[in-house]
Amino acid sequence: MAIQYQQPLDRTFHALGDGTRRRLLSMLAAHGALSASELHAPFDVAQPTVSKHLKVLEQAGLISRHVEGRTHRFRLEVAPMQEAEDWIDRHKTFWEGTLQRLEDFVQTLEPREGKK
């Protein structure tokens, strides 16, 4: 059964959660637009497997497809990654502040423990 994600950010994180898909994105980032066969070449899997990964990336908006005759070329789309990075940055700031407050609180308790 396929997982159905409703929010764009959910689809982005799902797509980024697989190493093969991250490798495909890295290839596109390094080389620009590539054909499906160029993207399949480094992998020791069947072509339909790579096609399924490409479809997940495309549904997440992380790549776009341009068809030239029988050749499908894919290009990296950065907007969904920027949205994910922004979300991570907001939560990182929150957790760093929370952890700093916890550390400060723990340090106020340490002198009390020594008095016993």
N, C-alpha and C positions, 0 to 999 in steps of 0.2 A: 504494500500500500504506500502510495506517494504521500509525502508530507506536504501540506498546503500552507504556505505562509501568506499572511495578509498584508503585513507592513513591509515597505521597501527595505527598511533596515534589517528586518528579520531575514529577508531573502539574501541580502548582502552578507550577513554573518554566516548564514548557512552555506553559501557559495564559497566563502573564504575558509570554511572549516575543513576543507579537503585539500590534502597536499598536492594532488594531481592538478586540481583547479588553480591553486596558487602558483604552481610551476607554469601552467599555461599563461596565466596573467604576467608572470615574469618574462616569459618569452616575448609576449606582445609588447611589454614595456621596453625591452631591450632592442627589439627589431622592428617595431612599428607593425603595420598591417601584415598579416600572414594568412596563407591559404589553409584550409582544413588539412590538406595533406602535409604541409610544412609543420603544422602544429602536431600532427600525429607521428611524424618521423622519429622523434627521440624516445617514444614510449614503446614498450614491449607488450602492448595490448591490442586487441582488435579495434579496427577503425570505429565501429559503432560505440564502443566504450568511450572513446575520446569525444565522439559526437554528443553523447549524453552529457558529458562534462561541459562541453561548449554550450549546450542548450540551457543548463543550469546557470552558467555565467551570463548568458544572454537574457534569461528571464529575470535575473537580478539587476540587469542594466549595466553590468560590469564590462561587457563587450557589445559591439554592434557588428552586424553582418551586412556585407555588400556582395551581391551576386553578379558575377561577370560571366555570362554564358553558363557553363557547368561548374565554374570555379567559385567557391564561397570564400571570401576574404573576411577576416575578423580584425577588429581594431579595438584597442583598450579605451574604455570610457571611465574617466576619473571622478565624475561627480558622485557616484555612490560610495566610492572609497573615501572621498572628502567628508561626506556625511557620517560615515562610520568613524573616521578619525576625530571629527568634532565631538561625536557622542563619547568616544573613549576619553578624549581630553577633559570633557566636563566631569566625567565620573572619576577620572584620575585626580583631578583637583579636589573633588569632594573627599575621596578616600585618603589622599595625602594629608589634608587638613584634619580629618577625623583621627587618623593614626598619630598625628603630631599631638593632638589634644589628649589622646590616650597615653602617649608617652609622658607628657607633662604631668598628667594625673598620677601615673605610676611612680614618677620621681618624687611626688609629694608624699607618697605612702612609704617610701623606703626609709626615711629617717625614723618614722614611727616604729618600724619593725626592729630597728637597732636598740630601742629603749627598753624592750621587754626583757 
